[in-house]
Amino acid sequence: MLYAKKKLKIAIIFKPYRPLKIPFTGGMMYYVYFLAKGLADRGHQVTVMAGQDAKLPNNVKLIKAKYDKDKMDVYHAHDEFYEDIFKNCKSPREIINRSFGELAGRFDKKIEIYLQYLTLAHNGKFDVIHVVTHDILALYPALFLSVPTVVSFHGHYKILGDDFLAWLKFIKKNKLRHNCNFVSVSKYIQKEYGCFVKSKLIYNSIDIAPYKLNTGQRDDYLIWIGRIDYNKGLDRAVQIALKLKQKLYFAGPIENQYLFDTKIKPYIDNKNIKYLGILNEQQKNKYISRAKAMFFPTRGEEAFGRVAVESLACGTPVITYDKGGLSEIVVNKKTGFIIRENNLADVKRALANLNKIKPEVCRKFVEKNFILGKMIGEYEKFYQRCVKN
C-alpha cells in the first residue's frame, strides 16, 4: 500500500464533554481515538482537542478543555447543584431562576471551549483541521476558517436537532464559497446528506486485532452491545428474548436511566437476561465470540453500526433491521439476517438458520471493507486533496 509522502500537521476538534478514553462509551470516541492514533503512527503530527478526561496514545498531542464535563453539561444537573438549590432557595420562583442561570453559565462555558479550540487550531499553523462534533457551536465557524477544514457526519440530521438541520440549510441556501470539506461514514449517510452538501464516503472501521475469529463451539446466548437509550432498542431485544425464551447478554453505558430502570432492570436475573456493564475491546471479544448471534433490533437509523462490524470480525452473525447503514454491513443470509421490524417469525427463522452463516465469510468481509488501515489511508489521501485545493 502506498502512503501519502507529505507528513501533515493535523488538528482534530472533538466534543469537550465526552470521555475520549478506553473503554469507549460511543462510536465517535472510538473513531477519534483510532483516527488520531493511526495518523500519528504514520508519522503525521496529530493534535486532539478534547475533554479533561481524555487519554490518548503518547504520540498524539492532547489539548484538554479548561472546564470538566459537569460544568458544560446542559442536560443533567449534578449533585453539587442540587445541594445548592435545596439549601439556599426558598421558593419555586427562585429555584427556576437559579436553574436557568446555571444552564446559561454552562452553555457559556461550552461556547468558550469551542472558541478556544477553533482559535488554537486556526493559529496553530496546521495543514488541516478535522471537526468531529455535531454541535453547531463549532460547525458554523468551521465553514469560514482559512485552514482547510473537514467535517465528518456520524449521525442522521433528523436526530441531531433542528439547529443542526438549520446549519445544513444555511450552507445550501447561501451557496457558500467555504473552505470546508465533508465526509460521510456510510453510503446511507452520504445519500441522506446529498440534498445539502457533497461528501466523500469513507467507511468507519475497527481495530481488528482484539477480535478473534471463532469457528468452533459457541454458548447459547444472544449478545447486544450499545448505548442504552431508546433509539438503540435494548428494551425491544429484552422483550423478544423473553418471548422466544432466548438468553440475552447486553453491555453498554446507561444513557437513559428511566428506560433502564423501568423497561430493562426488572428483567435482569443474571441467568437469562444479564447486564455485563461497559466492556473494553478484549472483554467485547470474549462475549461476542462466544455468542451465537448479535441481536440488534434498533429503532434509530444507524449511520454505520460499529458493533455489527465487531461481531462479524469474531465470525458472529448479526440479526438486525434494515435501518440506515446496517444493510451495508449485514449482507442478508451471508453475514447475518436483515429481518422485518417487530416480526417474531423472522427472528425465529433467523435463529433457526444461524448454522448457514459461515464465520470465515463474516471475518473476510470485515477484513476487506472495515479495517483501520484502510480508513486511515483514505483519510490521508482526503486530507492531502483538501490541502492542495
Secondary structure, 3 states (H helix, E strand, C coil): CCCCCCCCEEEEEECCCCCCCCCCCCHHHHHHHHHHHHHHHCCCEEEEEECCCCCCCCCCEEEECCCCHHHHCCCCCCHHHHHHHHHHCCCHHHHHHHHHHHHHHHHHHHHHHHHHHHHHHHHCCCCEEEEECCCHHHHHHHCCCCCCEEEEECCCHHHCCHHHHHHHHHHHHHCCCCCEEEEECCHHHHHHHCCCCCCEECCCCECCCCCCCCCCCCCCCEEEECCECCCCCHHHHHHHHHHCCCCEEEECCECCHHHHHHHHHHHCCCCCEEECCCCCHHHHHHHHHHCCEEEECCCCCCCCCHHHHHHHHCCCCEEEECCHHHHHCCCECCCEEEECCCCHHHHHHHHHCHHHCCHHHHHHHHHHHCEHHHHHHHHHHHHHHHHHC
